[in-house]
Structure formats: C-alpha cells, structure tokens
Amino acid sequence: MNALAMFFAILGASYVSWLIMKLIIWIDDADEPGCEKAQCEETQYAESEERRRAA
C-alpha cells in the first residue's frame, strides 16, 4: 500500500468513526421525550440566573 492509499484509508476510518459518534449522540438525544435541545438550554440558563441572583 503506498502512502497516498494509506492516507485515504486513515481519512476514511476517521470520517466513519465521526459519523458513528454523531449517530450515537443523535440516538442519545432522542431518549428524552418532550425536551427539545433549545428548551433544555433555556431552562438551564434560567436556573443559573436564579442561582446567581440568590448568591
């Protein structure tokens, strides 16, 4: 295997592993019904604001 083929083999393996990671994250986010990502972030921001004001 020459150097160029090895480079593309490593590049392809990296891309496939990145795609698998994105798939796992997408499946994991689907486990929480009724909690959209933006909604969860807004709730977390509101809670941190309440804690900051209380301190």
C-alpha positions as CSV (number, residue, x, y, z in Angstrom):
1,M,0.0,0.0,0.0
2,N,1.5,3.3,-1.0
3,A,1.4,6.4,1.1
4,L,-1.5,8.0,-0.7
5,A,-3.7,5.0,-0.2
6,M,-2.7,4.8,3.4
7,F,-3.6,8.5,3.9
8,F,-7.1,8.0,2.4
9,A,-7.6,4.8,4.4
10,I,-6.9,6.7,7.6
11,L,-9.0,9.6,6.5
12,G,-11.9,7.3,5.7
13,A,-11.7,5.5,9.0
14,S,-11.7,8.8,10.9
15,Y,-14.7,10.0,9.0
16,V,-16.6,6.8,9.6
17,S,-15.8,6.9,13.3
18,W,-17.0,10.6,13.4
19,L,-20.3,9.6,11.7
20,I,-20.8,6.8,14.2
21,M,-20.2,9.2,17.1
22,K,-22.8,11.6,15.6
23,L,-25.3,8.8,15.3
24,I,-24.8,7.8,18.9
25,I,-25.3,11.3,20.1
26,W,-28.4,11.7,17.9
27,I,-29.8,8.4,19.3
28,D,-29.0,9.5,22.9
29,D,-30.8,12.8,22.4
30,A,-33.9,11.0,21.2
31,D,-34.2,9.3,24.6
32,E,-35.6,12.5,26.3
33,P,-39.2,13.0,25.1
34,G,-40.7,16.5,25.3
35,C,-37.3,18.2,25.9
36,E,-36.0,19.9,22.9
37,K,-32.4,20.9,23.0
38,A,-33.2,24.7,22.9
39,Q,-35.8,24.3,25.6
40,C,-33.4,22.4,27.9
41,E,-30.7,25.1,27.3
42,E,-33.2,27.8,28.2
43,T,-34.2,26.0,31.4
44,Q,-30.6,25.6,32.4
45,Y,-29.9,29.3,31.7
46,A,-32.9,30.3,33.8
47,E,-31.8,28.1,36.7
48,S,-28.2,29.5,36.6
49,E,-29.7,33.1,36.6
50,E,-31.8,32.3,39.7
51,R,-28.7,30.9,41.5
52,R,-26.7,34.0,40.5
53,R,-29.3,36.3,41.8
54,A,-29.7,34.3,45.1
55,A,-26.0,34.5,45.8
